[in-house]
Amino acid sequence: MPDVSRPTGNLLSRLTLNSDGRRHPLQNVLSVVTLACGLIAFVAALIPSAHAVAAWLGVLGFVGGFYSQYVSATTPERSLNIVGIVASFVGVAFGIYHGGFFP
């Protein structure tokens, strides 16, 4: 039985947010949007002149991430949500520190 331990398919076919075998289009989109908002807010937070972008996207990612976490169906979705929520929090914190929500 040596073929049992070998993974089937390539790496891209194993990277999925639908680990339970069912489709979750709304939850997948919410998780990816949360991650994108968080990463953009985090990067914008490193630039002091982009404090408004960091603050608004951080709030959007933070609140949207909590809703996405509430409706998520699989563990990979929840993992993306947590990374996005933490990055959003750091983005909004530094955005407020550098000048707040308005330019």
C-alpha positions in Angstrom: 0.0 0.0 0.0 2.7 2.6 -0.8 0.3 4.6 -3.0 -1.9 5.4 0.0 0.6 7.9 1.5 1.1 9.7 -1.8 -1.0 12.8 -2.3 -3.2 12.8 -5.3 -3.3 15.7 -7.7 -1.0 18.7 -7.8 -0.5 21.3 -5.2 -3.0 23.8 -6.6 -5.8 21.2 -6.5 -5.2 20.6 -2.8 -5.2 24.4 -1.9 -8.9 25.1 -1.4 -11.2 26.9 1.0 -13.9 24.2 0.5 -12.3 21.5 2.6 -15.6 19.9 3.3 -16.3 19.2 -0.4 -19.2 21.6 -0.7 -19.2 25.0 -2.3 -19.4 28.2 -0.2 -19.2 31.1 -2.6 -20.3 33.8 -0.2 -18.1 32.7 2.6 -15.1 32.3 0.3 -15.5 35.8 -1.1 -15.9 37.3 2.4 -12.7 35.6 3.6 -10.7 36.7 0.6 -12.0 40.3 0.9 -11.2 40.3 4.6 -7.7 39.2 3.9 -7.3 41.8 1.1 -8.6 44.7 3.2 -6.3 43.6 6.0 -3.2 43.4 3.9 -3.8 46.7 2.1 -4.6 48.4 5.5 -1.4 46.9 7.0 0.8 48.1 4.1 -0.9 51.5 4.0 -0.3 51.8 7.8 3.5 51.7 7.1 3.2 54.9 5.0 2.3 57.8 7.3 0.7 59.8 4.5 -1.7 57.0 3.7 -3.3 57.0 7.2 -6.8 57.6 6.0 -6.7 54.5 3.7 -5.2 52.4 6.5 -7.9 53.6 8.9 -10.9 53.1 6.7 -9.8 49.8 5.2 -8.8 48.6 8.6 -12.2 49.3 10.0 -13.9 47.7 6.9 -11.7 44.6 7.2 -12.1 44.4 11.0 -15.9 44.6 11.0 -16.3 42.5 7.8 -13.9 40.0 9.1 -15.9 39.4 12.2 -19.0 38.8 10.1 -17.1 36.6 7.8 -15.8 34.6 10.8 -19.4 34.3 12.1 -20.7 32.8 8.8 -17.6 30.8 7.8 -18.0 27.1 7.2 -14.5 25.6 7.0 -11.2 25.9 8.8 -9.3 27.4 5.9 -11.8 30.2 5.7 -11.5 30.8 9.4 -7.7 30.9 9.0 -7.9 33.6 6.3 -10.4 35.5 8.4 -8.1 35.6 11.5 -5.1 36.8 9.4 -7.2 39.5 7.8 -8.7 40.6 11.1 -5.3 40.9 12.8 -3.8 42.8 9.8 -6.9 45.1 9.8 -6.5 45.8 13.4 -2.9 46.7 13.0 -3.7 48.9 10.0 -6.5 50.8 11.8 -4.4 51.3 14.9 -1.5 52.7 13.0 -3.8 54.7 10.7 -5.4 56.4 13.7 -2.0 56.9 15.2 -0.7 58.6 12.1 -3.6 61.0 11.7 -7.0 59.4 11.8 -9.8 58.8 9.3 -9.6 62.1 7.4 -6.6 63.5 5.5 
